[in-house]
């Protein structure tokens, strides 16, 4: 994976793709101030360099009946690398776990779990999560509402080197 030195145009392209991954190359090029062929080359280079990891649709969980989101703070009995990796591999097979973050501090992992209702989450908790090997404790925090959900990172389009002429 070769790294690309990002200029203003690359950062504009990344910011626009992050905001709307379905944007056409023509619109992306127009916003970046370049023509479509070099824009497409830049997008491919950004993808090849690993800056763009994928394109996804944002789905409304409630529309599919997932009315509960819970953040589960998970502590393990052992933090040996093999045990941490074993837990991460196990979690990858649980579709209701949408995010898994290893943390520093008293909690080893933070899981974002979606469920149809509270009973559905409790079934997941008792039959899968707390039943998993190496689990010492789980603390559940029910999300009441989400006031901000913004994937990605803040991109400062105007910082860094200026682009060379296309």
DOLUMKOL-262339 format. One record per residue: residue number from 0; y, x, z of N, C-alpha, C, O, CB in turn. Coordinates in steps of 0.1 Angstrom, whole numbers, plus 2048, in hexadecimal, padded with zeros to 3 digits. Each point is the difference from the previous one (the first is absolute). Glycine has a CB too. Layout:
residues N
[vexza NUM [Y X Z] [Y X Z] [Y X Z] [Y X Z] [Y X Z]];
...
This chain:
residues 166
[vexza 0 [7F4 808 800] [80C 7F8 800] [80C 809 800] [804 806 80A] [7F0 7E7 802]];
[vexza 1 [813 813 7E9] [80C 809 7FE] [80C 7F8 805] [803 7F5 7FD] [7F3 817 7F0]];
[vexza 2 [812 7FB 81C] [80D 7FA 805] [80B 800 7F6] [801 80B 7F9] [7F8 7FB 81F]];
[vexza 3 [80F 7F0 7E7] [80B 7FF 7F7] [80D 802 809] [801 7FA 80B] [7F3 7F6 7E5]];
[vexza 4 [815 818 80B] [80D 802 807] [808 7F4 7FD] [804 7FD 7F5] [7FB 81C 80A]];
[vexza 5 [803 7DF 80C] [807 7F3 7FE] [80F 801 7FD] [807 807 808] [7E8 7EE 806]];
[vexza 6 [816 805 7E8] [80E 800 7FE] [805 7F1 802] [7F8 7F8 803] [807 81C 7EC]];
[vexza 7 [80D 7E9 80E] [806 7F3 803] [7F9 7F5 7F8] [7FD 7F6 805] [819 815 7FF]];
[vexza 8 [7E6 7F8 7EF] [7F9 7F7 7F8] [7F2 7FD 805] [7FC 7F4 801] [811 814 7EB]];
[vexza 9 [7EC 802 818] [7F3 7FE 806] [801 7F7 80D] [7F8 7F7 802] [800 81F 7F5]];
[vexza 10 [812 7ED 811] [802 7F8 80D] [804 7F2 7FC] [7FB 7F7 807] [80B 81E 806]];
[vexza 11 [802 7E9 7E9] [803 7F2 7FC] [7F4 7F9 7FB] [7FE 7F4 804] [819 813 7F5]];
[vexza 12 [7E1 800 7FF] [7F3 7FA 7FB] [7F7 7FC 80C] [7FB 7F5 800] [807 818 7EA]];
[vexza 13 [7FC 7FC 81F] [7F8 7FD 80C] [806 7F4 808] [7F8 7F7 804] [801 821 7FD]];
[vexza 14 [814 7E8 801] [806 7F5 808] [7FE 7F3 7F9] [7FD 7F6 806] [814 81A 803]];
[vexza 15 [7F1 7F0 7EA] [7FE 7F3 7F8] [7F2 7FC 800] [7FD 7F4 801] [817 812 7F1]];
[vexza 16 [7E2 803 80C] [7F2 7FC 800] [7FC 7FB 80D] [7F8 7F7 801] [804 81A 7ED]];
[vexza 17 [809 7F5 81D] [7FC 7FC 80D] [806 7F2 803] [7F9 7F8 807] [807 820 801]];
[vexza 18 [80B 7E5 7F3] [806 7F2 801] [7F9 7F6 7F8] [7FF 7F4 804] [817 816 801]];
[vexza 19 [7E5 7FA 7EF] [7FA 7F7 7F6] [7F6 807 7F7] [805 805 7F6] [810 7EC 80B]];
[vexza 20 [7DF 810 803] [7F6 807 7F9] [7FC 7FA 7F2] [7FA 806 7F8] [7FE 802 81E]];
[vexza 21 [80D 7EC 7E8] [7FD 7F9 7F3] [80B 802 7F6] [800 7FA 7F5] [7F3 7F5 818]];
[vexza 22 [818 818 7F7] [80B 802 7F7] [7FB 807 7F3] [7F8 809 800] [818 7F9 814]];
[vexza 23 [7F5 7F9 7E1] [7FC 806 7F3] [806 80E 7FF] [80A 803 806] [7F5 7E6 7EF]];
[vexza 24 [7FB 81F 803] [805 80D 7FD] [80E 800 7FA] [808 809 803] [7E0 7FF 7FA]];
[vexza 25 [81A 7EE 7FB] [80E 7FF 7F9] [80A 7FD 80B] [80B 807 7FF] [7EB 7F1 7EC]];
[vexza 26 [807 7FF 81E] [80A 7FD 80B] [802 80C 809] [80B 804 805] [7EF 7E4 7FA]];
[vexza 27 [7FA 81F 804] [801 80C 809] [808 80B 7F9] [808 806 807] [7E1 7F4 802]];
[vexza 28 [816 808 7EB] [807 80A 7F8] [80F 7FC 800] [809 809 802] [7E3 7FC 7F0]];
[vexza 29 [817 7EE 80C] [80E 7FC 800] [807 803 80D] [80B 805 801] [7EF 7E9 7EE]];
[vexza 30 [7FF 80F 81C] [806 802 80D] [801 80F 803] [80A 804 807] [7EC 7E7 801]];
[vexza 31 [801 81D 7F3] [801 80F 802] [80A 806 7F7] [803 80C 802] [7E5 7F4 806]];
[vexza 32 [81C 7F9 7EE] [80A 806 7F6] [7FA 809 7F6] [806 809 7FB] [80A 7F5 817]];
[vexza 33 [7E3 800 7EB] [7F9 808 7F6] [7F9 7F7 7F6] [7FF 7F4 803] [7FE 81F 80D]];
[vexza 34 [7FE 7F2 7E5] [7F8 7F8 7F7] [7F2 7FE 805] [7FB 807 809] [813 801 7E4]];
[vexza 35 [7EB 7EE 80C] [7F3 7FC 805] [7F5 80C 7FF] [7F9 801 80A] [80D 7E8 7EF]];
[vexza 36 [7F9 81E 7FC] [7F5 80A 800] [801 80B 80B] [7F6 803 806] [80A 7F9 7E1]];
[vexza 37 [80C 80A 81B] [800 80A 80B] [7FE 7F9 80E] [7FB 807 809] [815 807 7E9]];
[vexza 38 [7F4 7E6 80F] [7FE 7F9 80D] [7F1 7FE 802] [7FB 803 80B] [81B 7F0 7F3]];
[vexza 39 [7E2 809 7F8] [7F2 7FF 802] [7FA 80E 803] [7F6 800 808] [80A 7EC 7E8]];
[vexza 40 [804 81E 80A] [7FB 80E 803] [803 803 80E] [7F7 806 807] [80D 801 7E1]];
[vexza 41 [808 7F6 81D] [803 803 80E] [7F7 7F7 80A] [7FB 806 80A] [81D 800 7EF]];
[vexza 42 [7E6 7EE 803] [7F7 7F7 809] [7F2 806 800] [7FB 801 80B] [813 7EB 7EF]];
[vexza 43 [7ED 818 7FB] [7F2 806 800] [800 80D 808] [7F6 803 807] [806 7F3 7E2]];
[vexza 44 [80F 812 816] [800 80D 807] [801 7FD 80F] [7FA 807 808] [811 804 7E5]];
[vexza 45 [7FC 7EB 817] [802 7FC 80E] [7F2 7FB 806] [7FC 802 80B] [81D 7F8 7F1]];
[vexza 46 [7E0 7FE 7FB] [7F3 7FB 804] [7F6 80C 801] [7F9 801 80A] [80B 7E9 7EB]];
[vexza 47 [7FC 81F 801] [7F7 80B 801] [803 80A 80B] [7F6 806 806] [808 7F8 7E2]];
[vexza 48 [80E 803 81C] [804 808 80C] [7FD 7FA 80D] [802 806 80B] [810 804 7E7]];
[vexza 49 [7EA 7E9 80E] [7FD 7F9 80D] [80B 7F9 807] [7FE 7FB 80B] [7F1 816 7F7]];
[vexza 50 [81D 7EE 7F7] [80B 7F9 807] [7FD 7F1 7FF] [804 7F9 809] [80C 819 7F1]];
[vexza 51 [7EA 7E9 7FB] [7FD 7F2 7FF] [7F1 7FF 802] [7F8 806 7F9] [81B 7F5 7F7]];
[vexza 52 [7E9 7FE 81B] [7F2 800 804] [7F9 7F3 7FA] [7F4 800 800] [811 80D 815]];
[vexza 53 [802 7E9 7E7] [7FA 7F4 7FA] [80B 7F5 7FF] [80B 802 804] [7DF 804 806]];
[vexza 54 [811 7EF 7F0] [809 7F4 7FE] [7F8 7F4 806] [7F4 7FE 7FD] [817 80C 7EE]];
[vexza 55 [7FC 7EE 81D] [7FA 7F5 807] [809 7F4 7FF] [80C 801 7FF] [7E8 80F 810]];
[vexza 56 [805 7E4 7F2] [807 7F4 802] [802 7FD 80F] [7F7 803 807] [800 7F4 7E2]];
[vexza 57 [814 804 81B] [802 7FC 80E] [7FB 7F1 801] [807 7F7 7FA] [80D 819 809]];
[vexza 58 [7E2 7EE 804] [7FA 7F3 802] [804 7FA 80D] [801 807 80A] [7EB 800 7E9]];
[vexza 59 [817 7EC 80D] [804 7F9 80C] [7F3 7FC 808] [7F8 7F8 7FC] [81D 7FF 7F9]];
[vexza 60 [7EA 810 817] [7F3 7FD 808] [7FE 7F2 803] [7F5 7FB 7FF] [80E 81B 80A]];
[vexza 61 [808 7E3 7FB] [7FE 7F1 804] [7FB 7F8 7F4] [7F9 7F6 802] [819 80D 80F]];
[vexza 62 [7F2 800 7E3] [7FC 7F9 7F4] [7F1 800 7FE] [7FA 7F7 7FB] [81C 80E 7FA]];
[vexza 63 [7E4 806 811] [7F1 801 7FF] [7F9 7FD 80D] [7F5 802 802] [80E 80F 7EC]];
[vexza 64 [805 7E9 81B] [7FB 7FC 80D] [7FF 80A 80B] [7FA 7FE 80A] [7F9 7F2 7E9]];
[vexza 65 [813 81C 80B] [801 80A 80B] [80C 7FE 808] [80B 805 7FC] [7E8 80B 7F6]];
[vexza 66 [80C 7E8 818] [80C 7FC 808] [803 808 80C] [80A 7FE 807] [7F1 7EB 7F1]];
[vexza 67 [7FC 821 80B] [801 808 80C] [800 80F 7FC] [7F7 804 7F8] [7FE 7EA 816]];
[vexza 68 [814 819 7F7] [801 80F 7FF] [800 806 80E] [808 7FC 808] [804 803 7E1]];
[vexza 69 [7EA 80A 819] [7FF 806 80D] [800 80F 7FE] [7FB 806 7F7] [7F8 7E7 812]];
[vexza 70 [815 81A 801] [7FF 80E 800] [7F7 804 80C] [803 7FD 80B] [815 805 7EB]];
[vexza 71 [7DD 805 806] [7F7 804 80A] [801 80F 803] [7FF 808 7F8] [7F1 7E6 800]];
[vexza 72 [813 815 815] [801 80E 805] [7F2 804 805] [7FB 7FA 809] [81E 803 7FD]];
[vexza 73 [7E1 80C 7F3] [7F2 804 802] [800 80E 807] [805 809 7FB] [7F3 7E8 7F1]];
[vexza 74 [800 810 81F] [7FE 80C 806] [7F1 804 7FE] [7F7 7F7 802] [81B 805 80F]];
[vexza 75 [7EB 810 7ED] [7F2 805 7FE] [7FC 808 80C] [808 806 807] [7FB 7FA 7E0]];
[vexza 76 [7F0 800 81B] [7FA 809 80B] [801 80E 7FD] [802 809 809] [7EF 7E5 7FD]];
[vexza 77 [80E 816 7ED] [801 80E 7FC] [809 801 7F4] [801 7F8 7F7] [7E7 80C 811]];
[vexza 78 [820 807 7F9] [80A 803 7F5] [7FB 80C 7F8] [808 806 7F9] [80B 7F0 815]];
[vexza 79 [7E0 80D 7F2] [7FB 80B 7F8] [802 7FB 7F1] [7FF 7F4 7FD] [7F0 813 815]];
[vexza 80 [814 803 7E6] [803 7FD 7F2] [7F5 7F7 7F9] [803 7F7 7F9] [809 81F 806]];
[vexza 81 [7E7 7ED 804] [7F5 7F8 7FA] [801 7F1 805] [7FD 7F7 7F8] [7F5 81E 807]];
[vexza 82 [812 7E9 80E] [801 7F2 805] [80C 7F9 7FA] [7FF 7F4 7FD] [7F6 814 818]];
[vexza 83 [816 7FF 7EA] [80C 7FA 7F9] [7FD 7FC 7F2] [803 7F5 7FC] [80C 819 813]];
[vexza 84 [7EB 7FB 7EA] [7FC 7FD 7F2] [7F6 7F5 7FF] [801 7F8 7F7] [804 820 803]];
[vexza 85 [7F2 7E8 80F] [7F6 7F5 800] [806 7F2 802] [7FD 7F7 7FA] [7F3 819 80F]];
[vexza 86 [81A 7F0 800] [807 7F3 802] [808 7FC 7F4] [800 7F5 7FB] [802 810 81D]];
[vexza 87 [805 805 7E2] [808 7FD 7F4] [7F7 7FB 7F4] [804 7F7 7F9] [80C 81B 80E]];
[vexza 88 [7E4 7F4 7F8] [7F7 7FC 7F6] [7FB 7F2 802] [7FE 7F8 7F7] [7FB 820 806]];
[vexza 89 [804 7E4 810] [7FC 7F3 804] [80B 7F6 7FC] [7FD 7F5 7FB] [7F4 815 818]];
[vexza 90 [81B 7F9 7F1] [80B 7F7 7FE] [802 7FD 7F1] [804 7F5 7FC] [807 813 819]];
[vexza 91 [7F3 802 7E2] [801 7FE 7F2] [7F7 7F4 7FA] [804 7FA 7F6] [802 81F 808]];
[vexza 92 [7F0 7E4 809] [7F7 7F5 7FC] [803 7F3 806] [7FA 7F6 7FD] [7F5 81A 801]];
[vexza 93 [81C 7EF 80A] [804 7F3 805] [80C 7FB 7F9] [80B 805 801] [7ED 802 816]];
[vexza 94 [806 7EF 7E0] [80B 7FB 7F8] [80C 7FA 807] [80B 800 7FB] [7E4 7FC 7F4]];
[vexza 95 [80E 7FF 81D] [80B 7FA 808] [80A 80A 806] [80B 7FD 804] [7E6 7F0 801]];
[vexza 96 [80A 81F 7FB] [809 80B 805] [808 805 7F4] [7FA 806 7F6] [7F6 801 81C]];
[vexza 97 [81D 7F6 7EE] [809 803 7F4] [806 80E 801] [804 806 7F6] [800 7E2 808]];
[vexza 98 [7FE 81D 80E] [805 80D 802] [7F9 807 80C] [7FC 7F9 80A] [81B 800 7ED]];
[vexza 99 [7E8 814 809] [7FA 808 80B] [808 80D 801] [800 808 7F6] [7E9 7ED 806]];
[vexza 100 [81D 80D 80F] [808 80C 803] [7FB 807 80C] [7FE 7FA 80B] [816 7FB 7EB]];
[vexza 101 [7E9 818 809] [7FC 808 80B] [80D 804 807] [80A 805 7F9] [7E1 803 7FC]];
[vexza 102 [816 7F7 818] [80C 802 808] [7FE 80C 809] [7F5 803 804] [812 7E5 7FA]];
[vexza 103 [804 81E 806] [801 809 80B] [804 7F8 80D] [808 7F7 7FF] [7FD 81D 7F2]];
[vexza 104 [7F5 7EF 81A] [803 7F9 80C] [7F4 7F9 806] [7F5 804 7FD] [822 7F9 7FA]];
[vexza 105 [7EC 7F9 811] [7F5 7F9 807] [7F7 7F7 7F7] [7F5 7FE 803] [81A 802 811]];
[vexza 106 [7F7 7FC 7E1] [7F8 7F8 7F6] [7FB 809 7F5] [808 808 7FA] [805 7E3 80B]];
[vexza 107 [7E7 815 7F8] [7FA 808 7F5] [803 7FA 7F2] [804 808 7F7] [7EA 800 818]];
[vexza 108 [811 7EB 7F0] [802 7FA 7F3] [808 7F3 801] [7FE 7F9 80A] [7EC 811 7ED]];
[vexza 109 [81E 7F3 800] [807 7F3 7FF] [7FB 7F9 7F3] [801 805 7F5] [814 803 818]];
[vexza 110 [7E5 7EC 7F5] [7FB 7F9 7F5] [808 7F3 7FD] [804 7F9 80A] [7E5 810 7FB]];
[vexza 111 [81A 7F4 7EF] [806 7F3 7FC] [7F5 7F8 7FB] [7FA 803 7F6] [81D 807 805]];
[vexza 112 [7E7 7EB 80C] [7F4 7F7 7FD] [806 7F2 7FC] [808 7FB 807] [7E8 812 809]];
[vexza 113 [80B 7ED 7E5] [803 7F3 7FD] [7F4 7F7 802] [7F5 804 7FE] [81C 804 7F1]];
[vexza 114 [7F2 7EB 815] [7F5 7F7 803] [805 7F2 7FC] [80C 7FD 800] [7EB 811 813]];
[vexza 115 [800 7E9 7EB] [804 7F2 7FD] [806 7F9 80C] [80A 7F9 7FF] [7E3 806 7F1]];
[vexza 116 [80E 804 81C] [806 7FA 80D] [7FC 809 80B] [7F9 80A 7FE] [806 7DF 7F9]];
[vexza 117 [805 814 815] [7FD 808 80C] [7F1 801 803] [7FB 80B 803] [81B 7EE 806]];
[vexza 118 [7E3 7FC 7F5] [7F1 800 802] [7F9 80A 7F6] [7F7 807 804] [80A 7E1 804]];
[vexza 119 [804 818 7EC] [7FB 809 7F5] [802 80F 805] [7F7 808 7FE] [80E 7E7 7F0]];
[vexza 120 [807 814 817] [803 80D 805] [7F7 804 80C] [7FA 80B 801] [81E 7F3 7F7]];
[vexza 121 [7E6 7F8 811] [7F7 803 80C] [7F2 803 7FC] [7F9 808 806] [816 7E9 807]];
[vexza 122 [7EC 808 7E8] [7F3 803 7FB] [7FF 80E 7FA] [7F7 808 803] [806 7E0 7F8]];
[vexza 123 [80D 81C 7FE] [801 80E 7FB] [800 80A 80B] [7F9 80A 800] [814 7EE 7EC]];
[vexza 124 [7FB 805 81E] [802 809 80C] [7F3 802 807] [7FC 80B 803] [81C 7ED 7FF]];
[vexza 125 [7E1 7FD 801] [7F4 801 808] [7F3 804 7F8] [7F7 807 806] [813 7E8 809]];
[vexza 126 [7F5 80D 7E4] [7F4 803 7F9] [801 80D 7F8] [7F6 806 7FD] [806 7E2 801]];
[vexza 127 [810 81D 7FF] [801 80C 7F8] [808 80B 808] [7FA 80B 802] [806 7E7 7E9]];
[vexza 128 [80C 80B 819] [808 80B 805] [7FB 806 80D] [7FD 80B 802] [817 7EA 7F3]];
[vexza 129 [7EB 802 815] [7FC 805 80E] [7F1 804 800] [7FB 807 808] [817 7EB 802]];
[vexza 130 [7E7 808 7EC] [7F1 804 7FF] [7FE 80D 7F9] [7F5 805 7FF] [806 7E2 801]];
[vexza 131 [80F 81E 7FA] [7FF 80D 7F8] [7FD 80C 80A] [804 7FF 80B] [80B 7F8 7E3]];
[vexza 132 [7EA 813 80D] [7FE 80B 808] [80D 808 804] [809 800 7F8] [7E0 802 7FD]];
[vexza 133 [817 804 817] [80A 809 804] [80D 7F8 804] [80A 807 802] [7EC 80B 7F0]];
[vexza 134 [80A 7E1 80F] [80C 7F9 804] [802 7FF 80F] [7F6 7FC 807] [808 7F6 7E4]];
[vexza 135 [80D 813 81A] [802 7FF 80F] [808 7F4 804] [7FD 7FA 80A] [802 81F 7F7]];
[vexza 136 [80B 7E4 7F7] [808 7F4 803] [808 7FB 7F3] [803 808 7F7] [7FF 800 821]];
[vexza 137 [801 7EB 7E9] [808 7FA 7F5] [80B 7F8 807] [7FC 7F7 808] [7F1 809 7E7]];
[vexza 138 [81F 802 80D] [80B 7F7 804] [806 7F9 7F4] [804 806 7F6] [801 809 81E]];
[vexza 139 [7FB 7E3 7ED] [804 7F9 7F4] [80F 7FB 802] [803 7FB 80B] [7E5 7FE 7F1]];
[vexza 140 [820 808 7FA] [80D 7FA 800] [802 7F7 7F4] [7FF 804 7F4] [80A 811 817]];
[vexza 141 [7F9 7DE 7F8] [801 7F6 7F6] [80E 800 7FA] [80A 800 807] [7E5 7F2 804]];
[vexza 142 [812 80F 7E8] [80E 800 7F9] [805 7F2 800] [7F8 7F7 7FB] [802 81D 7F7]];
[vexza 143 [812 7E9 813] [806 7F3 800] [806 7FD 7F2] [7FE 7F5 7FB] [806 80D 81E]];
[vexza 144 [803 808 7E2] [806 7FE 7F3] [804 80E 7FB] [800 80A 807] [809 7DF 7FE]];
[vexza 145 [7F9 818 7EE] [804 80C 7F9] [80E 7FF 7FB] [802 7F7 7F7] [7E6 80E 803]];
[vexza 146 [821 803 80B] [80E 7FF 7FB] [803 80A 7F5] [80A 7FF 7FA] [7FC 7F8 81D]];
[vexza 147 [7F1 813 7E8] [802 80A 7F6] [7F3 806 7FC] [7F8 804 808] [81F 802 800]];
[vexza 148 [7E6 7FA 7EB] [7F4 806 7FA] [804 807 7F4] [802 7FA 7F5] [7EF 7F4 815]];
[vexza 149 [811 81F 7F7] [805 807 7F4] [7F7 80D 7FE] [802 80A 807] [816 7EE 7FE]];
[vexza 150 [7DE 806 7F2] [7F8 80C 7FE] [807 80C 7FA] [80B 7FE 7FA] [7E2 7F2 804]];
[vexza 151 [80D 81B 802] [806 80C 7FA] [809 808 809] [7FE 7FF 80C] [801 7F5 7DF]];
[vexza 152 [80A 813 80F] [809 809 808] [80E 7FE 7FA] [802 7FC 7F5] [7EC 814 810]];
[vexza 153 [81D 7F3 804] [80D 7FF 7FA] [802 80C 7F6] [7FD 80B 804] [80C 7EA 812]];
[vexza 154 [7FC 808 7DF] [803 80A 7F6] [80F 801 7FD] [806 7F7 7FC] [7E3 805 7F9]];
[vexza 155 [81C 810 80E] [80E 803 7FD] [801 805 7F2] [7FE 80B 7FD] [807 7FB 81B]];
[vexza 156 [7FF 7F1 7DF] [801 803 7F2] [80A 80B 7FD] [7FE 808 7F6] [7FB 7E0 805]];
[vexza 157 [812 819 80C] [80B 809 7FD] [7FF 80E 806] [809 808 7FE] [804 7E4 800]];
[vexza 158 [7E8 817 809] [7FF 80D 806] [7F7 809 7F7] [7F8 7FB 7F8] [80B 7FB 81F]];
[vexza 159 [7FE 817 7EB] [7F8 809 7F8] [806 805 7F3] [80B 7FD 7FD] [7E1 7F8 80E]];
[vexza 160 [80C 812 7ED] [805 806 7F4] [803 7F5 7F5] [7FA 7F5 800] [7F9 820 805]];
[vexza 161 [817 7EE 7F3] [803 7F7 7F5] [7F5 802 7F5] [7FB 80B 7FE] [81E 7F6 807]];
[vexza 162 [7E5 7F5 7F3] [7F6 801 7F5] [805 809 7F5] [80C 801 7FD] [7EB 7E8 808]];
[vexza 163 [7FF 81E 7F4] [803 807 7F4] [801 7F5 7F5] [7FB 7F5 802] [7FA 821 806]];
[vexza 164 [812 7EE 7ED] [802 7F6 7F6] [7F3 7FC 7F9] [7F7 809 7FE] [820 800 7FE]];
[vexza 165 [7E7 7EB 802] [7F3 7FB 7FA] [801 802 7F1] [7F6 7FC 7F9] [807 7F3 819]];
